[in-house]
Amino acid sequence: MEKIANSRFSLHPLLAERWSPLAFDSRPIAPEHLGSLLEAARWAPSCFNEQPWSFLVGTRSDPEGHARLLSCIVEANARWAAKAPVLMLSVASSSFARNGKPNRHAQHDVGLAVENMVIQAQTMGLVVHQMGGFDAQKARRQLAIPEGQEPMAMIAIGYPAEVDSLPEELRDRERAPRSRKELSAIAFGAAWASALPDLT
Ligand SMILES: Cc1cc2nc3c(=O)[nH]c(=O)nc-3n(C[C@H](O)[C@H](O)[C@H](O)COP(=O)(O)O)c2cc1C
């Protein structure tokens, strides 16, 4: 299914065509494709090149690991995410390795790395759905995440499947159009909430 962004200005197809589906095929992702996804994340920019990201990965070749990640995901998400052949948890390092000071850009940088991965996935015919709906404390325990490392988002990755493969109660949501705020609500001139003259 396609859900192309209805944008006012032109967008690269990789961005326009990306969306977060619920319907995953259970077909596994080849190790070299998983490697490309993680390389994409690895080559993201970050503040002071700190690279404050880590990824815990559960694949079908490690059913126990996949189940461990899945067990941390809330039921409302687990019912569709269970099918995804790859589950990941992104983690942000809270302080700079270089001086131990708080890194207030760490979460921003983890988001950049994940978006790199999302776009790489899109080039490979894979789909990605991120989730805030998981138990971070449980993930910390189950996945042995140390202090100073903050669980950020669960990430389901796989090949897309037909809407009809979903339980009936999820199908309307899957078919719903993607929506966004207007550009004028997120892009201002040089003062908060002022109009950006070039776009009016
Ligand atoms: C950090 C983060 C957390 C999210 N948490 C959830 C979630 O728990 N469950 C869910 O179904 N979708 C979740 N999403 C997906 C968003 O709802 C989705 O990206 C948004 O509605 C825009 O839709 P699109 O990605 O299809 O354009 C999350 C996305 C992000 C980036």
The ligand as an ORCA input file, in Angstrom:
! r2SCAN-3c Opt
* xyz 0 1
  C       9.803      8.008     18.823
  C       8.545      7.465     18.169
  C       7.637      6.750     18.921
  C       6.510      6.186     18.320
  N       5.685      5.385     19.068
  C       4.716      4.674     18.455
  C       4.006      3.667     19.158
  O       4.252      3.373     20.332
  N       3.023      2.983     18.481
  C       2.741      3.246     17.164
  O       1.874      2.567     16.593
  N       3.427      4.183     16.469
  C       4.412      4.891     17.070
  N       5.162      5.794     16.348
  C       4.860      6.041     14.933
  C       4.183      7.400     14.746
  O       2.870      7.339     15.252
  C       4.231      7.790     13.263
  O       5.558      7.980     12.860
  C       3.435      9.080     13.015
  O       2.064      8.879     13.257
  C       3.598      9.570     11.590
  O       3.208      8.577     10.675
  P       4.170      8.102      9.499
  O       5.468      7.646     10.134
  O       3.433      6.970      8.845
  O       4.371      9.274      8.607
  C       6.272      6.389     16.937
  C       7.180      7.145     16.181
  C       8.309      7.672     16.781
  C       9.300      8.434     15.924
*
